[in-house]
Amino acid sequence: MEGDATPEADVDDELTSYLAALAPETADVETTASGTSFGTAQVYQLRLTLMDNEQLKELAAERQTSPQALATEWVMQRLQWEAHQRGF
């Protein structure tokens, strides 16, 4: 039928608009890509052996935290220790 809008066209426009609203701004400083900024922090990837990864998961579960949070905590503690050793 001529002049009738198809439901697919309306859905596509709505979906496109919805996805555009969810998409990050290109000028957004925050990202989770490896080695790039996330606000004022830096993001790093950590590669562990399967056994080390399992141990990290177990230790994190025992402490009721995530493996990422536990690894971050350990790195921060080590950096503080290193700074103290250097007299900072």
Secondary structure, 3 states (H helix, E strand, C coil): CCCCCCHHHHHHHHHHHHHHHHCCCCCCCCCCCCCCEECCEECCCCCCCHHHHHHHHHHHHHCCCCHHHHHHHHHHHHHHHHHHHHCC
